[in-house]
Structures are given as structure tokens and as C-alpha cells.
Amino acid sequence: MFKLPFIIKAASQSDELLPSGCSVRWKNDKFQFQAGDIATIRVKVLDKLGNEINYLANGALVNFTLYINDTKGNSSFVSGVSSSFDEKSTSWNMTFLPILVGHFSANVSEDRIGFFGSLLHFNVSAGPIYSSACVASWMDLVTEFVAGSKAKVLILPKDAFGNNISSATEGIAPYIFNISALHRYGNNADILNITSMGWMSYGYIAIEFVVATAGNLLLHVEHENSSLYNTPLPFIVKPGLLEISKCFAQWNYDTNGVRIFSKLQILIYQQDGYGNTVPGFYLFDASVVEKATNLSIPIGDMSFVEVVPGIQLLSFTVSEPGNFSINIFDSEHGSISKMPYEYTVFVGYCDSVRSVVNGSGLLGSVVGQVSSFSVYLQDEYDDPSPVELERIQVQISRKNDSYNLQPNISPLVDADGPDPNHDHISKPPTSTGPTLVGGAPDTIGGVEHDESSSFIISYTTERSGSYDTRVFCGNIPLNGGLPFTFEVSPGVVNTSISSIVKFFPEVKKQARNEIRIKLVDSFMNPVPSQKSKLKLETHYKNSTEALTWSFEEDTAGLFVGYYQASNLGKHKICVLFEDRPLLGCPLEFMVYESNYFPEAINDDVSVWEDESVAFDVLANDRFSDGTANFVGWSKPHHGTILQYGRFFRYTPHKGFVGNDSFNYTISDKNLNIASGSVMILVLISPPRFLSLPVQLQAVEDTLAPEFGGFPGFEMRYSNSVENITVILSAESGSVILSSIPVQVWEPLEYSGSGSGLYVKNGGRPGEALILVGPVEMINSALQSIKYLGNENFCGHDVITILARNTNGQREAHVPILVEPVNDPPWIRVPRYIVLNGMGHKDGLLIFDNKTKDTSDILLGDPDNVHFPDHIYDFTVLLTIEVSAGTLSAILQGDFVDTTEIKPEKAFHWQPLYSVVIIGNSFVVEGKGIRFRGKLKECNIALRQLIYKGPSHDAILTIDLNDMGNYGCYPDCSLKITVPLSTKATIDLCDRKPMTPLLAFFLGAAIIIGFIMTFILGLVLLFFSCKCAFALQKNRGNSCNLSKVELATTEAVNEMVLSATSSDNVTYFTGCSSPFLLRRHHGNFHQRESGSKEYLSNT
């Protein structure tokens, strides 16, 4: 929300002059703008009569709000929204900067007046071209080319706010773009025939050119010396077809002198028509001709080997001295360029390893001094190997650049006594005698040449640094082919050309000031390690001492010193090297107070990714007299900068999020300068709603939609990986996520990243549905959103959506219409009512206010909650009937036509024939009463119901019918369906019936008593049986005791003495009952006869 408060005061006004509204219009009727223009809406306050008034209420707070396409305040459409009161025109001016191209509608509202103005439409076109916002791309995304082919680059012109510029807005005016190509390591690459093709489709400008240089290249595109946003563009150029005429050869060791019986080596560079190296092994041939005879020389060991892609090495052994020429060719296309090459084969036997190179010149040197070293040529047997002077080649080059020395080479005059003009160079121990050319001269081609085996090389360098030295004897590299490395030191410091490179003529008092010194020798080489020889000498007024610090070396030859001035005014300072002043001494400088100099303080600014922000960088800077000018400013890497007076306006490039910065420099009236930085944080905007569903519908108490979810929910978020949070809730219902594969999780933080969707509180009544996950997962889940209204809710509801990230949130509202369905009415009455004094002749009030079991509302219908009673009557049919006695009710006079009664001894309903209406009400009495009315009136009639009947109990039956009424949405046309009814019964009694709890305990006590009685009976039966069994056993033992004792007494002694088996002895215990005797009768007699037999035998 963006609101602009303004406190305004004025004298009191009459009611007629109080504001009742506003009128809005464009200033100067201008509604066509370019992006970046200032648009102004004039707001005039009107009174009740529609007249313009100068409304400046006493202390009133006027809050104007600007809406652009229903979006409040600053947004991706406009920026810099502000408001001001114009005293001359007695109106308010709402100003803003359009930043997005398109057609928009604007509106102004004021909460205090309650004004919401009419829509104002305006158009915005793209602004001027802004180089660093333009985008370049390859035609058809082709980034690989062949040398000689055409390439096309497309340029999308944009303004400073990222709007596309098309030919429709800019006409056919061409823009001049400069293109160039570089290798990735910085060297220039050739592009040819650059041609602008003008405007293409979709607002692009095409530039065509021919690629020539092969390699991995970078294409730079510039407009008005500023690079386009996404340049340089990488591209690859492959070599074209091999062209023999462009191929060339080069001696392997940069010499055409070849020692006899050695390998001649020459490199062949394969190139296309643009000079690019063409890889691959191509078949070449070569011929050698002796110059003296002009005869071809046969070569037996000629070989071609590809040493690196695109370069072949031709080699063969030379076996005859003389002058020759070689021609390299292709049998079909002829010779390569610059053929033939001439070379000379000389007689010599110098060995690469046995030859000696030494001397102080190989160890180091000083700039400007002559240094030298010697070369001793020896063969493999350590014997001197003399050669011509011209066969000695020496290459001295500096490592870090292409600087080369041209040394002087001369033969040694005498090996025992060196030339006094040269340093003494020791000879190898195996070399004896003089090495001066004194023998017979060598004759080659009829020309005599002096030869020598010892040489002296002298050189003088003007540049310090590290050098490599290579020495060749013809095509034979000495020292095994390894270079000699040495350092060249700078000369002595030359104070006449050494300089003070940094010094401020105006400094602050009591501030540490810097001075930089560069020490060089006579050849302008920096001289390091001289800080101990430098010192500062200051000369102040009144001989005041100054505070100085020792010099420190920054880089080689560059030294930094510091001094601090304590007194104001003009002073002098001098830099001394070995007590000698440097050039320019003494230096004068002025000392001022610190407030004399401007100070630029760094700023921190934040902006949403799709918006623009203006800020005053001078607001916190300090400068004299309050005036400062911008000297210049740099361009940010990821956005655009426009200057509006003291203000800068920064707009990030589309899609960029993160940190950006730029620098600026200001100067005051004294031309003192100061520099500052602006750190810009581009924040990711909260998730945006790309689309929302409209005209959502649901049905009461039904999950909607029946299949799938509501279509139309879609969100956009810049970071596709970062988790965002979406909260969905409804005022009168619940938002539910239908069944999809999800991971249930209760998020603790709203930041972070993940690959799944997390759900919290989905579908629980009264709780919001929370979704956490990447935007793609959120959009997928939003397609499965369902809605369920609260119980019996129907009408208009709103689904609220909150989309949140770590930086903020956005809110959206989606209306939904819940269609009503017919619900049965309800009756809330007690199960029984105690009527004290039943049988009273005057009757008793059934629903007495003192009755604890009754409520204020006895009848109701869920559909009546959302039914507009002020438009339609929600009518119900109430039927009351008692089983015994009669009922008496007081009804309103409007119910006469709809009231029916059932007399006490009748079985049919009868209309009222005669009624006495007193005070718009009448009394009706009967066994049953039935009438139609509103629920409120039915409740009142039921509360006044009187019962007249006998003293015994009766049953009151209440039946409520909704007559089929259930709602009137959405256009308030009455909806009627099949009637639904609800019935309830009430026991009318003269005493309080037993409570369910008491009945439960009583029943439980009866059941427990029955169970205990049954258990007690079982226990008595058990002990009775046990006693019966024991008594029966005792009686059996008494009947047989005499017979058993007699038989056993007569034979007991015999049995003990002569018994042979104990198996014939049987013992009996227990009761002797007739039943038991009958059961064991056979055994008993068998054992008895056995005993008799035993007794007789004994």
C-alpha cells in the first residue's frame, strides 16, 4: 500500500463548503508519455454543490492513493509516486514516472473524503535507447562458424527501463553499433565486411559480417562507446579449407645454415585463405636443387611429421656441403608461398653438449653496461670445431615481452690473452693452443671464408628484467638446446628524470597525506629497494616542525610517503634522494580545515527486482556552501542509471537479483573532488499472481469442484529453486488440497530450497492451508485446490491467498459463490416438562421461563441464517398436538387465514370459523393447532403455549415444516424445493421422571443382585452334593463291616505266613451305597471267591 499523508490547515467552513468529492484530470490534458517522463494528475476538491473549493481543513490529514491498473503506489508500472499541493491553482498534483510500456488506467482515491475518482487512461511508449540495457544475440542461436562464412548478430534495442524499442516507435532511424572480435586471451581477431541490415521482425536490428580469424572468440558490441548488456558474445570460428598458396615454411632454428651430416628441419604451416592454421596431416612433397649445378639432389630419408595440429616438420639428413634450394609443394596445387628456400650446408662438427658457453654475461648484467660471454665450439671428441663467423647465431630476448637484443659476435683474437676491450673469459681445459683462424681457409662455392672455434658475444641492454639467451652453431643449438637465463638490473637512480607521480596541492589539516615517488635510471627503468635513501623535507611557516613517515615501497620503483600538516596556509615540501632533491622540488601546497574539502559518503539502496528506485546520493555527502556538481559516474553492471538533478534513478535489468554498485565523483565550487559508491541490493519480489480464477462456484456442504481442482491459479517467481510459502484460507470455509503425492512437513523457516512440496494444516476447519516449495511445485498443487464451506454455509465467500518469500508477501482475494441447498429445520425442546398442578382448570404454561430445560429459541432452520428477511418471508408450517387434553395459543391476527385446529374429540383438522381479535391477536384452543408463519413468530407462539388436561401424563408432539424454502442467491429470486420437516415429542408429567443416570444405576443394581443370587445358589448346590456323596460312602462301610472282618480274622495269620502272591489282596475304601454296590458287584464276588479258594488251599 502506498499512501501520501499531508497535513493541511485552513479556517472553518460551512457545511455547504465541506468536501464531498474530487475531480481528476491530466495536467495540460497530456496522457501520452515516454518511459521516464513525469506524468501529473490534477486533483480538485469539490463541495456538495460540485463547485471547486480550496479545501485546507484545520489539521486534516489528506491521504491520496494512486492506483495504476488496480495496483497501489509504486509498482512495476510506475515509480516515484508523490503528491503536492499547488497553492496557485488550489489543487493537488499527483506525479509519477511511467516505467513500463503499454496502455494503463489510473485512479486517485481519498479515504477521509470517501472519494474514488473515475478512471484516467494513458499510454506509455519506450524511452530513448540505453546502450547497457540493449541485448545482443546470435541469429538462430548459431555460435559456430567456418572462416569465410557470414555471421549475423541480432540486437534488441531497449530503453533505460528495459522496454523494447521497435521501428514503430523510433521510425526507420538507424542506430550505429560498433562490433569487434577478440581472442579469449586478448588479441584482436579479424571480422570483415560489416554490414547493417536494419530493422528485422520482432523489433531486432541485424548486423552481418564475415568471420576470418579462427579460434574461440568474443564478439564485442558497442553503442556510443558503451558495451551492450550481455556482451561479449562467445563464438567459435573453425578454419576453412587448406589453401596451398597461403601455406608457408619456417626454419626450425631461424637459420638457413645447416651443419653437414645433421638433420635439416623446416616447419610447414598449413593455412586456409584467411591465414588460420588448418589441422590435419596433408600430403606435401619437396625437391632439393644444388645451386652450383642446378641439378636435383635425391633425398633418401625425407620425412613429414605433424608436430602440432596444423604444423608439419620436414626433415632429412644433409650429406654434401654447398648451397642448395628447397621447394615444398603439393602435386596438384603447386608450391607453398615464398618458395624456394635457400640454405647452405657447411663443414663443421660442433657438438651441442660438448661445446662450451660461459662468461659473466650469462650470469647477469646492468642496464647501460657492456656485458659479454664466450662460445667455444668442440666436437664430440672435445676437439675444437671451427666454423664461419656467420654460422654463430645468438638470440637474447626478454621474457615478459617481445624485446630482443642484437648482440655483437666476433672471433677471439688469442685464447691465451684476451682482447683488452673484452672481459676475461676462461677456456675449457681440453682446449690448447690458439683458436684464431690460422689454418687453411675453407672454400665453399669458390669463395674462401675464415673460420674460428672461439667467439665472444657482447651486448648492451637498455631495459631491466629477466632474459633468455640461446646460442646456435648453424642449426645446432648449444647447451643441449636449453636457454641461459639471467637478470639485467636497472642502473643507478637518475634524480633529474625521477619524478613525483602523486601529490595533492591542497590538503586537510591534521590529516595524513600521501605522496608517491617513482625512481628510474637513465633509461627510465624503475629502480627498486631504495626506500632507505628517500626522505621528506618540509618547510613550514614559523619553522614549525611537521610529522613525516618513512617511505615504503609499493611496487618496483614506486615509493609511498606520508606527511601531516599542522598549520593552515601555504607550505613547501621536498623529496630528497641521497640528500639530492628530485625534479620539481620544492612543491607548494595549501593546508585547509577539513570542512573545506567535500566528502562523499557511501550509500546503501534497495529495490525490488521489477521496479525502479530514485535516491539522492548527495543527501549524506558533505561539501562547502551546499553546492556540488557531478563530475561523472560509472555504470552499474546489472542495471541502468539516469540522472535527474541531484537524484539518480536505478532500474535493474530484467531477471537480475543480487548486489550491484556504481561509483560517482562530485566537485565543489573550489573544484575539489570526492568519490563515493552506491551499493544496491536488488531484492526478489514476493511471488506474483499471473492469473486467478473468476466466478468460482460451490454447493453448500459439498466439496467443490467435484473432480480435480479449481483451474486458473498460476504464480510467477524469479528463483525457480528457492522455496516460497503460499497460505490459502477462506472466511466461511476451508481450503483443501486434493490427493497428490506430497511430503508432509511443518516448516520452521520460509527460506531455503528443496525439491518437494510441503503441506501444513491442509483442510482442517478454521486453519489455513500452507504450501511450501518451489514455484513449479506450488503451481502444480494450486491446480488441485478444493473448497468446502462451513456447515450449512451458503452465499458469498472469499478465498484469501498470501504468497510469501523472505522479503515480503503479496495478497490476493478470489470470490466464490456457495449455492444453497435445503436443510431440514430443527427443534430444540426438552425430553420432558414437569407441570406442577396438572389438571388445573385454567391450564399451565408449558414453556415457562423458569424451566431450566428450555432455551430462548425452540425452533430454527439452517437456511434462515443467510435468508434476507427484509426482502422475503421465510415461512414455515408449525403443527402442535397433544395426546390428552387441549392446547391454547395466542396468535397474531395475520395468522387467521393460515391457522387450523383439531378439536379435542375430533380426528380432522378444521379451519377457524369464528375468531375474536383483540389488539391484533387472538386465542385459539384445541387438541392440535397448526399455522404458518416466520420462525420468530412461531417461537413466540410456542413460548406462550398453555396446556389444559387431566392429571395424568400426556405427550406433546411438535412438527416443523420448512415449506420448501431454502434461499434466494444469487439474484434474490425465491428458491423452493421439496419441503423438509422435523418432529419432536415432549412428555408432559406432574413429577420429574427418573434420570437416565439413575435408571442406569438402578438397572445395574438389579442385574448385579440377580447375578449374586445365582452365584449363591450354585455354591449351595455344590456343598449339598458334596455332603450327599460323603454320606453315601459312610453308609456302605457300615453294612459290610462284619462280613469282611470275619473272613479276614480266620485267615489273617495263614495269609501272612504262607502267602505266595500279593496280587490276591484287595483293599476297599469309601462309601458303600447301593449304586456303587451294583456297579462293582461282579468284581466283588470274584474277589470274594478267590479269597475263599485261597483260604481253603491254606
Stockholm file with secondary structure:
# STOCKHOLM 1.0

chainA/1-1098         MFKLPFIIKAASQSDELLPSGCSVRWKNDKFQFQAGDIATIRVKVLDKLGNEINYLANGALVNFTLYINDTKGNSSFVSGVSSSFDEKSTSWNMTFLPILVGHFSANVSEDRIGFFGSLLHFNVSAGPIYSSACVASWMDLVTEFVAGSKAKVLILPKDAFGNNISSATEGIAPYIFNISALHRYGNNADILNITSMGWMSYGYIAIEFVVATAGNLLLHVEHENSSLYNTPLPFIVKPGLLEISKCFAQWNYDTNGVRIFSKLQILIYQQDGYGNTVPGFYLFDASVVEKATNLSIPIGDMSFVEVVPGIQLLSFTVSEPGNFSINIFDSEHGSISKMPYEYTVFVGYCDSVRSVVNGSGLLGSVVGQVSSFSVYLQDEYDDPSPVELERIQVQISRKNDSYNLQPNISPLVDADGPDPNHDHISKPPTSTGPTLVGGAPDTIGGVEHDESSSFIISYTTERSGSYDTRVFCGNIPLNGGLPFTFEVSPGVVNTSISSIVKFFPEVKKQARNEIRIKLVDSFMNPVPSQKSKLKLETHYKNSTEALTWSFEEDTAGLFVGYYQASNLGKHKICVLFEDRPLLGCPLEFMVYESNYFPEAINDDVSVWEDESVAFDVLANDRFSDGTANFVGWSKPHHGTILQYGRFFRYTPHKGFVGNDSFNYTISDKNLNIASGSVMILVLISPPRFLSLPVQLQAVEDTLAPEFGGFPGFEMRYSNSVENITVILSAESGSVILSSIPVQVWEPLEYSGSGSGLYVKNGGRPGEALILVGPVEMINSALQSIKYLGNENFCGHDVITILARNTNGQREAHVPILVEPVNDPPWIRVPRYIVLNGMGHKDGLLIFDNKTKDTSDILLGDPDNVHFPDHIYDFTVLLTIEVSAGTLSAILQGDFVDTTEIKPEKAFHWQPLYSVVIIGNSFVVEGKGIRFRGKLKECNIALRQLIYKGPSHDAILTIDLNDMGNYGCYPDCSLKITVPLSTKATIDLCDRKPMTPLLAFFLGAAIIIGFIMTFILGLVLLFFSCKCAFALQKNRGNSCNLSKVELATTEAVNEMVLSATSSDNVTYFTGCSSPFLLRRHHGNFHQRESGSKEYLSNT
#=GR chainA/1-1098 SS CCCEEEEECCCCCCGGGSEEEEEEEEGGGCCEEETTCCEEEEEEEEETTSCBCCCCCTTEEEEEEEEETTEESSSSSEEEEEEEEETTTTEEEEEEEECSCEEEEEEEEETTTTEECCCEEEEEECCSBCGGGCEEEEGGGCCEEETTCEEEEEEECBBTTSCBCCHHHHTTCCCCCEEEEEETTSCEECEEEEEEEEECGGGCEEEEEEECSCEEEEEEEEETTEECTTCSEEEEEECCCBCGGGCEEEETTSCCEEETTSEEEEEEECBBTTSCBCCSCCCCEEEEEETTTTEEECCSSCEEEEEETTEEEEEEECCSCEEEEEEEEETTTEECTTCCEEEEEECCCCCTTTSEEESGGGTEEETTSEEEEEEECBCTTSCBCCEEGGGEEEEEEETTSCCEECCEEEECSCSSSCCTTSCCCCCCTTCCSCCSSCSCCEEETTEEECEESEEEEEEECSSCEEEEEEEEETTEESGGGCCEEEEEECCCCCTTTCEEEECCSEEETTCEEEEEEECBCTTSCBCCSCGGGEEEEEECGGGCCCEECCCEEEETTEEEEEEECCSCEEEEEEEEETTEECTTCSEEEEEECGGGSCBCCCEEEEEETTSCEEEETTTTCBCGGGCCEEEEECCCSSEEEEEETTEEEEEECTTCCEEEEEEEEEECTTCCEEEEEEEEEEECCCCEEEECCCSEEEETTSCBSSSSCCTTCEEECSCSSBCEEEEEEETTEEEEECSCCCEECCCSCSCCBCSSCEEESTTCTTSCEEEEECHHHHHHHHTTEEEEECTTCCEEEEEEEEEEETTEEEEEEEEEEEECCCCCCEECCCSEEECTTTTCTTCEESSCTTCTTCCSCCEECGGGTTSCTTTSCCEEEEEEEESSSEEEEEEEGGGTTTCEEECTTCSSCEECSCCCCBTTEEEEEESEEEEEEEHHHHHHHHHTCEEECCSSCEEEEEEEECTTEEECTTTCCCEECSCCEEEEEEEEESSCCCCHHHHHHHHHHHHHHHHHHHHHHHHHHHHHHHHHHHHHHHHHHHHSHHHHHHHHHHHHHHHHHHCCCGGGCCCCCSCCCHHHHHHTHHHHHHHHHHHHHHHHHC
#=GC SS_cons          CCCEEEEECCCCCCGGGSEEEEEEEEGGGCCEEETTCCEEEEEEEEETTSCBCCCCCTTEEEEEEEEETTEESSSSSEEEEEEEEETTTTEEEEEEEECSCEEEEEEEEETTTTEECCCEEEEEECCSBCGGGCEEEEGGGCCEEETTCEEEEEEECBBTTSCBCCHHHHTTCCCCCEEEEEETTSCEECEEEEEEEEECGGGCEEEEEEECSCEEEEEEEEETTEECTTCSEEEEEECCCBCGGGCEEEETTSCCEEETTSEEEEEEECBBTTSCBCCSCCCCEEEEEETTTTEEECCSSCEEEEEETTEEEEEEECCSCEEEEEEEEETTTEECTTCCEEEEEECCCCCTTTSEEESGGGTEEETTSEEEEEEECBCTTSCBCCEEGGGEEEEEEETTSCCEECCEEEECSCSSSCCTTSCCCCCCTTCCSCCSSCSCCEEETTEEECEESEEEEEEECSSCEEEEEEEEETTEESGGGCCEEEEEECCCCCTTTCEEEECCSEEETTCEEEEEEECBCTTSCBCCSCGGGEEEEEECGGGCCCEECCCEEEETTEEEEEEECCSCEEEEEEEEETTEECTTCSEEEEEECGGGSCBCCCEEEEEETTSCEEEETTTTCBCGGGCCEEEEECCCSSEEEEEETTEEEEEECTTCCEEEEEEEEEECTTCCEEEEEEEEEEECCCCEEEECCCSEEEETTSCBSSSSCCTTCEEECSCSSBCEEEEEEETTEEEEECSCCCEECCCSCSCCBCSSCEEESTTCTTSCEEEEECHHHHHHHHTTEEEEECTTCCEEEEEEEEEEETTEEEEEEEEEEEECCCCCCEECCCSEEECTTTTCTTCEESSCTTCTTCCSCCEECGGGTTSCTTTSCCEEEEEEEESSSEEEEEEEGGGTTTCEEECTTCSSCEECSCCCCBTTEEEEEESEEEEEEEHHHHHHHHHTCEEECCSSCEEEEEEEECTTEEECTTTCCCEECSCCEEEEEEEEESSCCCCHHHHHHHHHHHHHHHHHHHHHHHHHHHHHHHHHHHHHHHHHHHHSHHHHHHHHHHHHHHHHHHCCCGGGCCCCCSCCCHHHHHHTHHHHHHHHHHHHHHHHHC
//
